[in-house]
Amino acid sequence: MGLVPLLLFCLAMARRSTDKEQGARVAAALVLLNDGKGSAYAAALLSSEFGVSLRQARRYVNLAALQLCEDLNPVELDQLASLSLHRLELIAGQSIAAGETKLAITATKAHLSAVAQLRRAISAPLTKFRLSTKYTHPPDPPF
């Protein structure tokens, strides 16, 4: 089989996932995130489990992460992010004190990654945020 027919065959075999398949993949990502797995690790697992590209697996993880946060308002999201950053700092500090270098490095990397993500989220144009209207339009003051 020549290169062009092979390419055409591969394109014909590539298909979009059904809504049911996508739902199952996002649900699997949600389970992984709920179990405390990191987003990169969850994407790698989804990629191998469902035979999708790592890029597509990251999309599923992002959709699951949005579901985790969809009931939170901006203040609650801010508090959750602050608490998570604080926990990572504590883990890194305790690991250094205990002489667990590997864990300290992992916690430090996770902390830096979380700070970078938070910075990107803060500096992103408002059009990238998809908060429901009940959070984007604050209630009128009571007076």
TIRO-2110 file (N, C-alpha, C; in Angstrom, 1 decimal):
// TIRO-2110
0.8, -1.2, 0.0, N, 1, A
0.0, 0.0, 0.0, CA, 1, A
0.9, 1.2, 0.0, C, 1, A
0.6, 2.1, -0.9, N, 2, A
1.4, 3.4, -1.0, CA, 2, A
1.1, 4.3, 0.1, C, 2, A
1.9, 5.4, 0.1, N, 3, A
1.7, 6.4, 1.2, CA, 3, A
0.4, 7.1, 1.1, C, 3, A
0.0, 7.5, -0.1, N, 4, A
-1.3, 8.3, -0.3, CA, 4, A
-2.5, 7.4, 0.1, C, 4, A
-2.6, 6.2, -0.4, N, 5, A
-3.7, 5.3, 0.0, CA, 5, A
-3.7, 5.1, 1.5, C, 5, A
-2.5, 4.9, 2.1, N, 6, A
-2.4, 4.6, 3.5, CA, 6, A
-2.9, 5.9, 4.3, C, 6, A
-2.6, 7.0, 3.9, N, 7, A
-3.0, 8.3, 4.5, CA, 7, A
-4.5, 8.4, 4.4, C, 7, A
-5.1, 8.1, 3.2, N, 8, A
-6.5, 8.2, 3.0, CA, 8, A
-7.2, 7.2, 3.9, C, 8, A
-6.6, 6.0, 4.0, N, 9, A
-7.2, 5.0, 4.9, CA, 9, A
-7.3, 5.4, 6.3, C, 9, A
-6.1, 6.0, 6.8, N, 10, A
-6.1, 6.5, 8.2, CA, 10, A
-7.1, 7.6, 8.4, C, 10, A
-7.2, 8.5, 7.5, N, 11, A
-8.2, 9.6, 7.6, CA, 11, A
-9.6, 9.0, 7.6, C, 11, A
-9.9, 8.0, 6.8, N, 12, A
-11.2, 7.4, 6.8, CA, 12, A
-11.5, 6.7, 8.1, C, 12, A
-10.5, 6.1, 8.8, N, 13, A
-10.7, 5.4, 10.0, CA, 13, A
-10.8, 6.3, 11.2, C, 13, A
-10.2, 7.5, 11.1, N, 14, A
-10.3, 8.5, 12.2, CA, 14, A
-11.7, 9.0, 12.3, C, 14, A
-12.3, 9.0, 13.5, N, 15, A
-13.7, 9.4, 13.6, CA, 15, A
-13.8, 10.2, 14.9, C, 15, A
-14.8, 11.0, 15.0, N, 16, A
-15.1, 11.7, 16.2, CA, 16, A
-15.8, 10.8, 17.2, C, 16, A
-15.6, 11.1, 18.4, N, 17, A
-16.2, 10.3, 19.4, CA, 17, A
-17.7, 10.6, 19.5, C, 17, A
-18.5, 9.7, 19.9, N, 18, A
-19.9, 9.9, 20.1, CA, 18, A
-20.1, 10.7, 21.4, C, 18, A
-21.3, 11.2, 21.6, N, 19, A
-21.6, 11.9, 22.9, CA, 19, A
-21.4, 10.9, 24.1, C, 19, A
-21.8, 9.7, 23.9, N, 20, A
-21.8, 8.6, 24.9, CA, 20, A
-20.3, 8.3, 25.2, C, 20, A
-19.5, 8.2, 24.2, N, 21, A
-18.0, 8.0, 24.4, CA, 21, A
-17.4, 9.2, 25.2, C, 21, A
-17.7, 10.4, 24.7, N, 22, A
-17.1, 11.5, 25.3, CA, 22, A
-17.6, 11.6, 26.8, C, 22, A
-18.8, 11.3, 27.1, N, 23, A
-19.3, 11.3, 28.4, CA, 23, A
-18.6, 10.3, 29.3, C, 23, A
-18.3, 9.2, 28.8, N, 24, A
-17.6, 8.1, 29.5, CA, 24, A
-16.2, 8.6, 29.8, C, 24, A
-15.6, 9.2, 28.9, N, 25, A
-14.2, 9.7, 29.0, CA, 25, A
-14.1, 10.8, 30.0, C, 25, A
-15.0, 11.7, 30.0, N, 26, A
-15.0, 12.8, 30.9, CA, 26, A
-15.3, 12.3, 32.3, C, 26, A
-16.2, 11.3, 32.4, N, 27, A
-16.5, 10.7, 33.7, CA, 27, A
-15.3, 10.0, 34.3, C, 27, A
-14.5, 9.3, 33.4, N, 28, A
-13.3, 8.7, 33.9, CA, 28, A
-12.3, 9.7, 34.4, C, 28, A
-12.2, 10.8, 33.6, N, 29, A
-11.3, 11.9, 34.0, CA, 29, A
-11.7, 12.5, 35.4, C, 29, A
-13.0, 12.6, 35.6, N, 30, A
-13.6, 13.1, 36.8, CA, 30, A
-13.2, 12.2, 38.0, C, 30, A
-13.3, 10.9, 37.8, N, 31, A
-13.0, 10.0, 38.8, CA, 31, A
-11.5, 10.1, 39.2, C, 31, A
-10.6, 10.2, 38.2, N, 32, A
-9.2, 10.4, 38.4, CA, 32, A
-8.9, 11.7, 39.2, C, 32, A
-9.5, 12.8, 38.8, N, 33, A
-9.3, 14.0, 39.5, CA, 33, A
-9.8, 14.0, 40.9, C, 33, A
-11.0, 13.4, 41.1, N, 34, A
-11.5, 13.2, 42.5, CA, 34, A
-10.7, 12.4, 43.4, C, 34, A
-9.9, 11.4, 42.7, N, 35, A
-9.0, 10.6, 43.5, CA, 35, A
-7.7, 11.3, 43.8, C, 35, A
-7.6, 12.5, 43.4, N, 36, A
-6.3, 13.3, 43.7, CA, 36, A
-5.2, 13.1, 42.7, C, 36, A
-5.6, 12.5, 41.5, N, 37, A
-4.5, 12.4, 40.5, CA, 37, A
-4.3, 13.7, 39.8, C, 37, A
-3.1, 14.0, 39.5, N, 38, A
-2.8, 15.3, 38.8, CA, 38, A
-3.4, 15.3, 37.4, C, 38, A
-3.6, 16.5, 36.8, N, 39, A
-4.2, 16.5, 35.5, CA, 39, A
-3.3, 15.9, 34.4, C, 39, A
-2.0, 16.1, 34.5, N, 40, A
-1.1, 15.5, 33.5, CA, 40, A
-1.1, 14.0, 33.6, C, 40, A
-1.1, 13.5, 34.8, N, 41, A
-1.2, 12.0, 35.0, CA, 41, A
-2.5, 11.4, 34.5, C, 41, A
-3.6, 12.2, 34.9, N, 42, A
-4.9, 11.7, 34.4, CA, 42, A
-5.0, 11.7, 32.9, C, 42, A
-4.5, 12.7, 32.3, N, 43, A
-4.5, 12.7, 30.8, CA, 43, A
-3.7, 11.6, 30.2, C, 43, A
-2.5, 11.3, 30.8, N, 44, A
-1.7, 10.2, 30.3, CA, 44, A
-2.5, 8.8, 30.4, C, 44, A
-3.2, 8.6, 31.6, N, 45, A
-3.9, 7.4, 31.8, CA, 45, A
-5.1, 7.3, 30.8, C, 45, A
-5.8, 8.4, 30.6, N, 46, A
-6.9, 8.4, 29.7, CA, 46, A
-6.5, 8.1, 28.2, C, 46, A
-5.3, 8.7, 27.9, N, 47, A
-4.8, 8.5, 26.5, CA, 47, A
-4.5, 7.1, 26.3, C, 47, A
-3.9, 6.4, 27.2, N, 48, A
-3.6, 5.0, 27.0, CA, 48, A
-4.8, 4.1, 27.1, C, 48, A
-5.7, 4.4, 28.1, N, 49, A
-6.9, 3.6, 28.3, CA, 49, A
-7.9, 3.7, 27.1, C, 49, A
-8.1, 4.9, 26.6, N, 50, A
-9.1, 5.0, 25.5, CA, 50, A
-8.5, 5.1, 24.1, C, 50, A
-7.2, 5.1, 24.0, N, 51, A
-6.5, 5.1, 22.7, CA, 51, A
-6.7, 6.4, 22.0, C, 51, A
-6.7, 7.5, 22.7, N, 52, A
-6.8, 8.8, 22.1, CA, 52, A
-5.5, 9.6, 22.3, C, 52, A
-5.3, 10.6, 21.6, N, 53, A
-4.1, 11.4, 21.7, CA, 53, A
-4.0, 12.1, 23.1, C, 53, A
-2.8, 12.4, 23.5, N, 54, A
-2.6, 13.1, 24.7, CA, 54, A
-3.3, 14.4, 24.7, C, 54, A
-3.3, 15.1, 23.6, N, 55, A
-4.0, 16.4, 23.5, CA, 55, A
-5.5, 16.2, 23.7, C, 55, A
-6.1, 15.2, 23.1, N, 56, A
-7.5, 15.0, 23.3, CA, 56, A
-7.8, 14.6, 24.8, C, 56, A
-6.9, 13.8, 25.3, N, 57, A
-7.1, 13.4, 26.7, CA, 57, A
-7.1, 14.6, 27.6, C, 57, A
-6.2, 15.6, 27.3, N, 58, A
-6.2, 16.8, 28.1, CA, 58, A
-7.5, 17.5, 28.0, C, 58, A
-8.1, 17.5, 26.9, N, 59, A
-9.4, 18.2, 26.7, CA, 59, A
-10.5, 17.5, 27.6, C, 59, A
-10.4, 16.2, 27.7, N, 60, A
-11.4, 15.5, 28.6, CA, 60, A
-11.1, 15.9, 30.0, C, 60, A
-9.8, 16.0, 30.4, N, 61, A
-9.5, 16.3, 31.8, CA, 61, A
-9.9, 17.8, 32.1, C, 61, A
-9.8, 18.7, 31.1, N, 62, A
-10.2, 20.0, 31.3, CA, 62, A
-11.7, 20.1, 31.5, C, 62, A
-12.5, 19.4, 30.7, N, 63, A
-13.9, 19.3, 30.9, CA, 63, A
-14.3, 18.8, 32.3, C, 63, A
-13.6, 17.8, 32.7, N, 64, A
-13.9, 17.2, 34.0, CA, 64, A
-13.5, 18.3, 35.1, C, 64, A
-12.4, 19.0, 35.0, N, 65, A
-12.0, 20.0, 35.9, CA, 65, A
-13.1, 21.1, 36.0, C, 65, A
-13.6, 21.5, 34.9, N, 66, A
-14.7, 22.5, 34.9, CA, 66, A
-15.9, 22.0, 35.6, C, 66, A
-16.2, 20.7, 35.5, N, 67, A
-17.4, 20.2, 36.2, CA, 67, A
-17.1, 20.2, 37.7, C, 67, A
-15.9, 20.0, 38.1, N, 68, A
-15.5, 20.0, 39.6, CA, 68, A
-15.8, 21.4, 40.1, C, 68, A
-15.6, 22.4, 39.3, N, 69, A
-15.6, 23.8, 39.8, CA, 69, A
-16.9, 24.5, 39.5, C, 69, A
-17.8, 23.9, 38.7, N, 70, A
-18.9, 24.6, 38.2, CA, 70, A
-19.9, 25.1, 39.3, C, 70, A
-20.0, 24.5, 40.4, N, 71, A
-20.9, 25.0, 41.5, CA, 71, A
-20.2, 26.0, 42.4, C, 71, A
-19.0, 26.4, 42.1, N, 72, A
-18.3, 27.3, 43.0, CA, 72, A
-18.4, 28.8, 42.4, C, 72, A
-18.5, 29.7, 43.3, N, 73, A
-18.5, 31.1, 42.8, CA, 73, A
-17.0, 31.6, 42.8, C, 73, A
-16.7, 32.7, 42.2, N, 74, A
-15.3, 33.2, 42.1, CA, 74, A
-14.6, 33.3, 43.5, C, 74, A
-15.3, 33.7, 44.5, N, 75, A
-14.7, 33.8, 45.8, CA, 75, A
-14.3, 32.4, 46.3, C, 75, A
-15.2, 31.4, 46.2, N, 76, A
-14.9, 30.1, 46.6, CA, 76, A
-13.8, 29.5, 45.8, C, 76, A
-13.7, 29.8, 44.5, N, 77, A
-12.6, 29.3, 43.7, CA, 77, A
-11.3, 29.9, 44.2, C, 77, A
-11.3, 31.1, 44.5, N, 78, A
-10.1, 31.8, 45.0, CA, 78, A
-9.6, 31.2, 46.3, C, 78, A
-10.6, 30.9, 47.2, N, 79, A
-10.2, 30.3, 48.5, CA, 79, A
-9.7, 28.9, 48.3, C, 79, A
-10.3, 28.1, 47.4, N, 80, A
-9.8, 26.8, 47.1, CA, 80, A
-8.4, 26.8, 46.5, C, 80, A
-8.2, 27.7, 45.6, N, 81, A
-6.8, 27.8, 45.0, CA, 81, A
-5.8, 28.2, 46.1, C, 81, A
-6.1, 29.2, 46.9, N, 82, A
-5.2, 29.6, 48.0, CA, 82, A
-4.9, 28.4, 48.9, C, 82, A
-6.0, 27.6, 49.3, N, 83, A
-5.8, 26.5, 50.2, CA, 83, A
-4.9, 25.4, 49.5, C, 83, A
-5.1, 25.2, 48.2, N, 84, A
-4.3, 24.2, 47.5, CA, 84, A
-2.8, 24.6, 47.5, C, 84, A
-2.6, 25.9, 47.2, N, 85, A
-1.2, 26.4, 47.1, CA, 85, A
-0.6, 26.3, 48.5, C, 85, A
-1.3, 26.6, 49.6, N, 86, A
-0.8, 26.5, 50.9, CA, 86, A
-0.4, 25.0, 51.3, C, 86, A
-1.3, 24.1, 50.9, N, 87, A
-1.0, 22.7, 51.1, CA, 87, A
0.3, 22.2, 50.4, C, 87, A
0.4, 22.6, 49.2, N, 88, A
1.6, 22.2, 48.5, CA, 88, A
2.9, 22.8, 49.1, C, 88, A
2.8, 24.0, 49.6, N, 89, A
3.9, 24.6, 50.3, CA, 89, A
4.2, 23.8, 51.6, C, 89, A
3.2, 23.5, 52.3, N, 90, A
3.4, 22.7, 53.5, CA, 90, A
4.0, 21.3, 53.2, C, 90, A
3.5, 20.7, 52.2, N, 91, A
4.1, 19.3, 51.8, CA, 91, A
5.6, 19.5, 51.5, C, 91, A
5.9, 20.5, 50.7, N, 92, A
7.3, 20.7, 50.3, CA, 92, A
8.2, 21.0, 51.5, C, 92, A
7.7, 21.8, 52.4, N, 93, A
8.5, 22.1, 53.6, CA, 93, A
8.7, 20.9, 54.5, C, 93, A
7.6, 20.2, 54.7, N, 94, A
7.7, 19.0, 55.6, CA, 94, A
8.6, 17.9, 55.0, C, 94, A
8.5, 17.8, 53.6, N, 95, A
9.4, 16.8, 52.9, CA, 95, A
10.8, 17.2, 53.1, C, 95, A
11.1, 18.5, 52.9, N, 96, A
12.5, 18.9, 53.1, CA, 96, A
13.0, 18.6, 54.5, C, 96, A
12.2, 18.9, 55.5, N, 97, A
12.5, 18.7, 56.9, CA, 97, A
12.7, 17.2, 57.2, C, 97, A
12.0, 16.4, 56.5, N, 98, A
12.1, 14.9, 56.7, CA, 98, A
13.2, 14.3, 55.9, C, 98, A
13.8, 15.1, 55.0, N, 99, A
14.8, 14.5, 54.2, CA, 99, A
14.3, 13.7, 53.0, C, 99, A
13.1, 13.9, 52.6, N, 100, A
12.5, 13.2, 51.5, CA, 100, A
12.6, 14.1, 50.3, C, 100, A
13.7, 14.1, 49.7, N, 101, A
14.1, 15.0, 48.6, CA, 101, A
13.1, 14.8, 47.4, C, 101, A
12.8, 13.6, 47.0, N, 102, A
12.0, 13.4, 45.8, CA, 102, A
10.6, 14.0, 46.0, C, 102, A
10.0, 13.8, 47.2, N, 103, A
8.7, 14.3, 47.5, CA, 103, A
8.7, 15.9, 47.5, C, 103, A
9.8, 16.4, 48.1, N, 104, A
10.0, 17.9, 48.1, CA, 104, A
10.1, 18.5, 46.7, C, 104, A
10.8, 17.8, 45.9, N, 105, A
10.9, 18.3, 44.5, CA, 105, A
9.6, 18.2, 43.8, C, 105, A
8.9, 17.1, 44.0, N, 106, A
7.6, 16.9, 43.3, CA, 106, A
6.6, 18.0, 43.8, C, 106, A
6.5, 18.2, 45.1, N, 107, A
5.6, 19.2, 45.7, CA, 107, A
6.0, 20.6, 45.2, C, 107, A
7.2, 20.9, 45.1, N, 108, A
7.7, 22.2, 44.7, CA, 108, A
7.3, 22.4, 43.2, C, 108, A
7.5, 21.4, 42.4, N, 109, A
7.1, 21.5, 41.0, CA, 109, A
5.6, 21.7, 40.8, C, 109, A
4.8, 21.0, 41.6, N, 110, A
3.4, 21.1, 41.6, CA, 110, A
3.0, 22.5, 42.0, C, 110, A
3.6, 23.0, 43.0, N, 111, A
3.3, 24.4, 43.5, CA, 111, A
3.6, 25.4, 42.4, C, 111, A
4.8, 25.3, 41.8, N, 112, A
5.1, 26.2, 40.7, CA, 112, A
4.2, 26.1, 39.5, C, 112, A
3.8, 24.9, 39.2, N, 113, A
2.8, 24.7, 38.1, CA, 113, A
1.5, 25.3, 38.5, C, 113, A
1.0, 25.1, 39.7, N, 114, A
-0.3, 25.7, 40.1, CA, 114, A
-0.2, 27.2, 40.1, C, 114, A
0.9, 27.8, 40.6, N, 115, A
1.0, 29.3, 40.5, CA, 115, A
1.0, 29.8, 39.1, C, 115, A
1.7, 29.1, 38.2, N, 116, A
1.7, 29.5, 36.8, CA, 116, A
0.3, 29.4, 36.2, C, 116, A
-0.4, 28.3, 36.5, N, 117, A
-1.8, 28.2, 36.0, CA, 117, A
-2.7, 29.3, 36.5, C, 117, A
-2.5, 29.6, 37.8, N, 118, A
-3.3, 30.7, 38.4, CA, 118, A
-3.0, 32.0, 37.8, C, 118, A
-1.7, 32.3, 37.5, N, 119, A
-1.3, 33.5, 36.8, CA, 119, A
-2.0, 33.6, 35.4, C, 119, A
-1.9, 32.5, 34.7, N, 120, A
-2.5, 32.5, 33.4, CA, 120, A
-4.0, 32.8, 33.4, C, 120, A
-4.7, 32.2, 34.4, N, 121, A
-6.1, 32.4, 34.6, CA, 121, A
-6.5, 33.8, 34.9, C, 121, A
-5.6, 34.4, 35.8, N, 122, A
-5.9, 35.8, 36.2, CA, 122, A
-5.7, 36.7, 35.0, C, 122, A
-4.6, 36.5, 34.2, N, 123, A
-4.3, 37.4, 33.1, CA, 123, A
-5.1, 37.1, 31.8, C, 123, A
-5.8, 36.0, 31.8, N, 124, A
-6.6, 35.7, 30.6, CA, 124, A
-7.7, 36.7, 30.3, C, 124, A
-8.0, 36.9, 29.1, N, 125, A
-9.2, 37.8, 28.8, CA, 125, A
-10.4, 37.3, 29.4, C, 125, A
-11.3, 38.1, 29.8, N, 126, A
-12.6, 37.7, 30.4, CA, 126, A
-13.4, 36.8, 29.5, C, 126, A
-13.2, 36.8, 28.2, N, 127, A
-14.0, 36.0, 27.4, CA, 127, A
-13.7, 34.5, 27.5, C, 127, A
-12.5, 34.2, 28.1, N, 128, A
-12.1, 32.8, 28.3, CA, 128, A
-12.8, 32.2, 29.5, C, 128, A
-13.4, 33.0, 30.4, N, 129, A
-14.1, 32.4, 31.6, CA, 129, A
-15.5, 32.2, 31.2, C, 129, A
-16.0, 31.1, 31.7, N, 130, A
-17.4, 30.7, 31.4, CA, 130, A
-18.1, 30.5, 32.7, C, 130, A
-18.2, 31.5, 33.5, N, 131, A
-19.0, 31.4, 34.7, CA, 131, A
-20.5, 31.6, 34.4, C, 131, A
-21.3, 30.9, 35.1, N, 132, A
-22.8, 31.1, 34.8, CA, 132, A
-23.2, 32.5, 35.2, C, 132, A
-24.3, 32.9, 34.6, N, 133, A
-24.7, 34.3, 34.8, CA, 133, A
-25.0, 34.7, 36.2, C, 133, A
-25.4, 33.7, 37.0, N, 134, A
-25.7, 34.0, 38.4, CA, 134, A
-24.4, 34.5, 39.2, C, 134, A
-23.2, 34.2, 38.6, N, 135, A
-22.0, 34.7, 39.3, CA, 135, A
-21.4, 36.0, 38.6, C, 135, A
-21.7, 36.1, 37.3, N, 136, A
-21.2, 37.3, 36.6, CA, 136, A
-22.0, 38.5, 36.8, C, 136, A
-23.2, 38.4, 37.2, N, 137, A
-24.1, 39.6, 37.5, CA, 137, A
-24.4, 39.6, 39.0, C, 137, A
-23.6, 40.3, 39.8, N, 138, A
-23.9, 40.3, 41.2, CA, 138, A
-25.2, 40.9, 41.6, C, 138, A
-25.8, 40.5, 42.7, N, 139, A
-27.1, 41.0, 43.0, CA, 139, A
-27.0, 42.5, 43.4, C, 139, A
-28.1, 43.2, 43.3, N, 140, A
-28.2, 44.6, 43.7, CA, 140, A
-27.9, 44.7, 45.2, C, 140, A
-27.3, 45.8, 45.6, N, 141, A
-27.1, 46.0, 47.1, CA, 141, A
-28.4, 46.1, 47.8, C, 141, A
-28.5, 45.6, 49.1, N, 142, A
-29.8, 45.6, 49.8, CA, 142, A
-30.3, 47.0, 50.2, C, 142, A
-29.5, 48.0, 50.0, N, 143, A
-30.0, 49.4, 50.5, CA, 143, A
-30.5, 50.2, 49.4, C, 143, A
END
